Amino acid sequence: MSDSISTSPKRSVVALVVLWSLRLLAVAVILGGGLFIRGKLASLRQPPARRVAEEVERVVETTTAHYAPELITLNGYGSVRLATVLPISPQVGGRVMRLYPNLEDGVTIPAGSELLAIDDRDLRLSMAQQQAELTRLTAENAVLEAELHQRQQFVTLRRETLELAEKDLARVQALRAAGDLATLSEVEAAQGRVLAQREAQLALQTDLAILPTRSAALVASRGRTEQMIAQLELDLTRCVIKAPFTGRVQMAHIELGQ
């Protein structure tokens, strides 16, 4: 009785091991068969046909881009104030000869437009007179320089003549002192010649000293004349007034012939 009881559990364990072994074998067989069938099917599958890509021509339309300013309009609301207010008035006197067409309040004038022109005939006449005066002063200064050079030569000549007269006086006085080889009248005549040459040389030196002063006065007069010509040239440019920038006339108080 005890032997039958102890033997039955051992059999049960063996039977259970055999059962699980059979199950695992069945699973392995099924997996192996599946893998085998899959490999066969994969070897029988045809690869997809390769298709050569064809280049398709497409028609496009092109246009050339050119640089050009773009006018942008901005709409806004509010109070408008003037950015720049420039009062324009003539800087020279004269009668108005030309005016911008329709110069009146509210007109827009482009930059560089001639606003008005003043009669410049009096200025041109004064210009001609001053240019003539400048020519005269230039010629007079040239004559003075030539005279200065001539006077310097005269002074040199007078100095040499004075030296000769002094030598002659010394000779006559030596003869007079040595005996009656020279008369008293000859000595006095030699002294007179020396005095005359000294006076002539002094007069030339005085005139020569005045000439630089006259030359300086001419240079000053010429400088003033050149300044007046420069001022007249500036006034002539001011006879025509042009718009410095594009703007709108706020108030116009000028008339033709004014």
LINQUIUR-V505418 format. One record per residue. N is the residue number from 0. RES is the residue in one small letter. D_FIRST is the distance of its C-alpha to the first C-alpha in whole Angstrom. Layout:
BEGIN
n,res,d_first
N,RES,D_FIRST
N,RES,D_FIRST
END
This chain:
BEGIN
n,res,d_first
0,m,0
1,s,4
2,d,5
3,s,5
4,i,6
5,s,9
6,t,10
7,s,11
8,p,14
9,k,16
10,r,16
11,s,18
12,v,20
13,v,21
14,a,22
15,l,24
16,v,26
17,v,27
18,l,28
19,w,30
20,s,31
21,l,32
22,r,34
23,l,36
24,l,37
25,a,38
26,v,40
27,a,42
28,v,43
29,i,44
30,l,46
31,g,47
32,g,49
33,g,50
34,l,52
35,f,53
36,i,55
37,r,57
38,g,58
39,k,59
40,l,61
41,a,62
42,s,64
43,l,65
44,r,67
45,q,71
46,p,72
47,p,75
48,a,78
49,r,81
50,r,84
51,v,87
52,a,88
53,e,92
54,e,95
55,v,96
56,e,100
57,r,100
58,v,104
59,v,105
60,e,108
61,t,109
62,t,112
63,t,114
64,a,114
65,h,117
66,y,118
67,a,120
68,p,120
69,e,118
70,l,120
71,i,117
72,t,118
73,l,117
74,n,118
75,g,118
76,y,119
77,g,121
78,s,125
79,v,126
80,r,128
81,l,130
82,a,129
83,t,132
84,v,136
85,l,139
86,p,142
87,i,145
88,s,148
89,p,151
90,q,152
91,v,155
92,g,158
93,g,159
94,r,160
95,v,156
96,m,157
97,r,154
98,l,151
99,y,147
100,p,147
101,n,146
102,l,146
103,e,145
104,d,142
105,g,139
106,v,139
107,t,137
108,i,138
109,p,137
110,a,137
111,g,140
112,s,142
113,e,145
114,l,146
115,l,150
116,a,153
117,i,156
118,d,159
119,d,159
120,r,163
121,d,164
122,l,162
123,r,162
124,l,166
125,s,165
126,m,163
127,a,166
128,q,168
129,q,166
130,q,165
131,a,169
132,e,170
133,l,167
134,t,169
135,r,172
136,l,170
137,t,169
138,a,172
139,e,174
140,n,171
141,a,172
142,v,176
143,l,175
144,e,173
145,a,176
146,e,179
147,l,177
148,h,177
149,q,180
150,r,181
151,q,179
152,q,181
153,f,185
154,v,184
155,t,183
156,l,186
157,r,188
158,r,187
159,e,188
160,t,191
161,l,192
162,e,191
163,l,194
164,a,196
165,e,195
166,k,196
167,d,199
168,l,200
169,a,199
170,r,201
171,v,204
172,q,204
173,a,204
174,l,207
175,r,209
176,a,208
177,a,209
178,g,212
179,d,214
180,l,212
181,a,210
182,t,212
183,l,211
184,s,211
185,e,208
186,v,206
187,e,206
188,a,205
189,a,202
190,q,201
191,g,202
192,r,199
193,v,197
194,l,197
195,a,197
196,q,194
197,r,192
198,e,192
199,a,191
200,q,188
201,l,187
202,a,188
203,l,185
204,q,183
205,t,183
206,d,182
207,l,180
208,a,178
209,i,178
210,l,176
211,p,173
212,t,173
213,r,174
214,s,171
215,a,169
216,a,170
217,l,170
218,v,166
219,a,166
220,s,167
221,r,165
222,g,162
223,r,163
224,t,164
225,e,161
226,q,159
227,m,161
228,i,160
229,a,156
230,q,156
231,l,158
232,e,155
233,l,153
234,d,155
235,l,155
236,t,151
237,r,151
238,c,153
239,v,150
240,i,147
241,k,144
242,a,141
243,p,138
244,f,135
245,t,134
246,g,135
247,r,136
248,v,140
249,q,139
250,m,143
251,a,146
252,h,150
253,i,152
254,e,154
255,l,156
256,g,159
257,q,158
END
